[in-house]
Each structure stands twice: as structure tokens, then as C-alpha cells.
């Protein structure tokens, strides 16, 4: 009986552990804060040769410290820089001025990036015995990236089920998927998400540029929510 109780408590602890893909940005900070309400956190960050790699990594560690992550893991996906094809990873491609009204897939899209992040997250979750992988993807108010669509995550979850042990059951949770940045800011303020520790800019690491797609979406979210953003910008133009 005592042995059975130990096994039950061990399994219960595992069920309450979530892997959270954490870029260090606004969306992943809120996602990790939401995941913390379900139990322990295992935060995963990827360096993939992005322009603001060091700054994003700092935000990741700051968030992990602030949220009391039980586990943290930084992985190297630098082959994405070698593959190229994105302004975020190819120094020969300039990060364009943001145009958040555009319906075209922007050059800042890193081809199939979320699939690589999710693969690492699922692998780690299976090793840890975690029951879910959280990702802060936003479908409706993002930059139009195809690997941020709800249907993509449904498909990937099915693939993960087919490609892991029969007893492994890992959900891909995307609590922000249908939200706008305004909603994200408002919810984050209500549940004390540490937005002051985050970094969203595609271009710069000292002061946010204020003019790339990511900065414009973030600025619009804070503006529509009627509150100020605590990070500093070079410019605060609107797209």
C-alpha cells in the first residue's frame, strides 16, 4: 500500500508538469504564467541564429527565474540560420518596416520553425513525463505565419501521438491562439504576467526598434489596452 502511494504521488507530480516553449516574448510570458496555474513548469528555449538571440535568451532566463521554473532547457537549432530564407536569420535580408495590415506572409517568417520547436518540446515532455506542451502562438493577431494556425497544432498533436510511446499522451496547448494583442495585454495584467522582463523586437537588442511587425503589434496591444509598455523603444510609430 505504501509503495502504491509513492507511485501514485510520483505520477501525480508528473501529470502536473508542463513544458512551455518560451521565446522570451510577450506571448510566451503570458503562456508560461497560465501554465503555472496548472502545476510545475519546464521552460524550453531555442537559439536558432536569430538577430536578437542573446537578448531573447536573457529574457528567457529572467522569466524562468521569476516564475520559479522547475526545469529549464536551452537547445541549439542554429541549422535554421544555415537554411536561411528569413530576415530573422539571414544577415543579407533586411528586416522590413512593419506592415501589420498586410495579408502576405512576411519575410520574417522562419520556414517551419514551430515544427522544430514542437518536436523538441514533445521529446523533452516524453522524457520528463509531462502531460502537455504549451506554445504561445497567436493565429488571429499575429504576422500571418502559417505555422501559427490552430489546424497546424491539431495535426502536430496527432503526429506526436503516433510517434511516441503508446502510453504517452501529450497535449499541445495554445491558450492564446484566438486572442488579439489587446486581450493578451489585458489578461497578462490581470494575472501578473511579467511583461517587463520580455523582449519582442526582431531587429535590436538594446532599445526595441518600434517599427518592425513584432514591435508594432506589441505597441498596438498596449495602446488598445490603455496602458503603457515598460520596455523602451527607439521609435513608437504605428502600423
C-alpha positions in Angstrom: 0.0 0.0 0.0 2.8 2.4 0.9 4.6 1.6 -2.4 1.4 2.2 -4.4 1.0 5.6 -2.7 4.6 6.5 -3.6 3.9 5.5 -7.3 0.6 7.5 -7.3 2.3 10.6 -5.9 5.1 10.3 -8.4 2.7 10.0 -11.3 0.6 12.9 -10.0 3.6 15.1 -9.8 4.4 14.2 -13.5 0.9 14.9 -14.6 1.2 18.5 -13.2 4.4 19.3 -15.1 4.1 21.2 -18.4 6.7 22.0 -20.9 6.4 25.6 -22.2 8.1 26.8 -25.3 9.4 30.2 -24.2 10.9 32.7 -26.7 11.1 35.4 -24.0 8.4 37.5 -25.7 5.1 38.8 -24.6 3.0 35.8 -25.7 5.3 33.2 -24.2 5.5 35.0 -20.9 1.7 35.0 -20.6 1.5 31.4 -21.7 4.0 30.3 -19.1 2.1 32.3 -16.4 -1.1 30.5 -17.5 0.7 27.1 -17.4 2.0 27.8 -13.9 -1.6 27.8 -12.7 -1.8 24.1 -13.7 1.4 23.0 -11.9 5.2 22.9 -12.3 7.0 24.5 -15.3 9.7 23.1 -17.6 10.7 26.0 -19.8 12.3 25.4 -23.2 14.1 28.0 -25.3 15.7 27.7 -28.7 18.7 29.6 -30.1 18.4 29.4 -33.8 20.7 32.2 -35.0 18.1 34.9 -34.8 19.3 38.6 -34.8 18.3 39.2 -31.1 19.4 35.7 -29.9 21.3 36.9 -26.9 18.6 39.4 -25.8 15.9 36.7 -26.1 18.0 34.3 -24.1 18.3 36.8 -21.3 14.6 37.3 -21.2 14.1 33.5 -21.1 16.3 33.1 -18.1 14.7 36.2 -16.4 11.3 34.6 -16.9 12.4 31.2 -15.7 13.8 32.8 -12.5 10.7 34.9 -12.0 8.2 32.1 -12.5 10.2 29.6 -10.5 10.6 27.1 -13.3 11.3 23.6 -12.0 13.3 22.7 -15.2 14.8 24.8 -18.0 16.4 23.8 -21.2 18.1 25.8 -24.0 18.6 24.0 -27.3 20.6 24.8 -30.4 18.7 25.0 -33.7 21.3 27.0 -35.5 20.7 24.9 -38.6 17.8 27.3 -39.2 20.2 30.1 -39.8 22.2 27.9 -42.2 19.0 27.1 -44.1 18.2 30.8 -44.2 15.3 32.3 -46.1 14.2 34.7 -43.3 15.1 38.2 -42.3 15.4 37.0 -38.7 18.3 34.6 -39.5 19.9 35.9 -42.8 22.0 39.0 -42.3 21.7 39.7 -46.1 17.9 40.2 -45.8 16.9 43.4 -44.1 14.1 43.3 -41.5 11.5 45.4 -43.2 9.3 48.2 -41.7 6.3 46.6 -40.2 3.0 46.4 -42.0 0.5 44.8 -39.7 -2.3 45.3 -42.1 -0.7 43.2 -44.8 -2.2 39.8 -45.6 1.0 38.4 -47.1 3.4 36.1 -45.2 6.3 38.4 -44.3 10.0 37.8 -44.9 10.4 37.5 -41.1 8.7 34.1 -41.3 11.3 31.4 -40.4 10.3 28.3 -42.6 8.5 25.7 -40.5 10.1 27.0 -37.3 7.4 26.0 -34.9 7.6 22.4 -36.1 11.2 22.2 -34.8 10.3 23.9 -31.5 7.4 21.5 -31.0 9.5 18.4 -31.9 12.0 19.4 -29.2 9.2 20.1 -26.7 7.4 16.8 -27.3 10.7 14.9 -27.0 11.5 16.6 -23.7 7.9 16.2 -22.4 8.1 12.5 -23.1 11.3 12.2 -21.2 10.0 14.2 -18.3 6.7 12.5 -18.2 4.9 15.9 -18.8 1.3 15.8 -19.9 1.3 18.9 -22.1 3.4 21.3 -24.2 2.3 24.9 -24.2 3.0 27.3 -27.0 2.1 31.0 -27.1 1.1 31.0 -30.8 -1.5 33.6 -31.9 -3.5 33.0 -35.0 -5.7 36.0 -35.5 -3.5 38.9 -34.5 -0.1 37.7 -35.5 2.1 38.3 -38.5 0.3 35.7 -40.7 2.8 32.9 -40.1 1.4 29.6 -41.5 2.9 27.5 -38.6 0.8 29.6 -36.1 -2.6 28.2 -37.3 -4.8 26.2 -35.0 -5.2 23.4 -37.6 -1.4 23.0 -37.7 -1.2 22.3 -34.0 -4.1 19.9 -34.2 -2.2 18.0 -36.9 1.0 18.1 -34.9 -0.6 16.8 -31.8 -1.9 13.8 -33.8 1.6 13.2 -35.2 3.0 13.3 -31.7 0.5 10.7 -30.6 1.5 8.4 -33.4 5.3 9.0 -32.9 5.6 8.5 -29.2 5.2 5.5 -26.9 1.7 4.1 -26.7 1.3 5.2 -23.1 2.5 8.8 -23.8 -0.3 11.3 -24.0 0.9 14.9 -24.6 -1.5 17.7 -25.4 -0.3 20.8 -27.4 -2.0 23.7 -25.5 -2.2 27.1 -27.2 -4.3 29.2 -24.8 -3.7 32.5 -26.8 -4.4 31.1 -30.2 -7.7 33.1 -30.8 -6.7 36.2 -28.9 -5.6 39.7 -30.0 -2.6 41.5 -28.5 -5.0 43.8 -26.6 -6.6 40.7 -25.0 -3.1 39.3 -24.2 -2.0 42.5 -22.5 -5.2 42.8 -20.5 -5.2 39.2 -19.4 -1.5 39.4 -18.6 -2.0 42.4 -16.3 -4.9 40.6 -14.5 -2.8 37.6 -13.7 0.6 39.4 -13.2 2.4 38.1 -16.2 6.0 39.5 -16.1 5.8 41.6 -19.3 8.5 43.9 -18.0 11.0 41.0 -18.5 10.1 40.3 -22.1 11.6 41.2 -25.5 9.7 41.2 -28.8 11.8 43.3 -31.2 13.0 41.5 -34.4 16.0 43.9 -35.0 17.6 45.4 -32.0 18.7 44.2 -28.5 19.3 47.5 -26.6 16.3 49.5 -27.4 13.3 48.0 -29.3 13.1 49.4 -32.8 9.4 50.3 -32.6 9.0 49.8 -36.3 9.2 46.0 -37.1 6.0 43.9 -37.2 6.6 42.5 -33.8 7.1 45.9 -32.1 4.1 47.3 -33.9 1.8 44.5 -32.8 3.1 44.8 -29.2 2.7 48.6 -29.2 -0.8 48.4 -30.6 -1.8 45.8 -28.0 -0.7 48.1 -25.1 -2.2 51.2 -26.7 -5.6 49.4 -27.2 -5.5 48.1 -23.7 -4.9 51.7 -22.5 -1.7 51.0 -20.6 1.9 51.8 -21.2 4.6 49.3 -22.1 7.5 49.2 -19.7 10.2 48.4 -22.2 12.0 51.3 -24.0 11.7 52.0 -27.8 13.7 54.0 -30.3 10.5 54.9 -32.1 6.8 54.5 -31.4 5.3 54.7 -34.8 2.0 52.9 -35.5 1.4 50.5 -38.4 
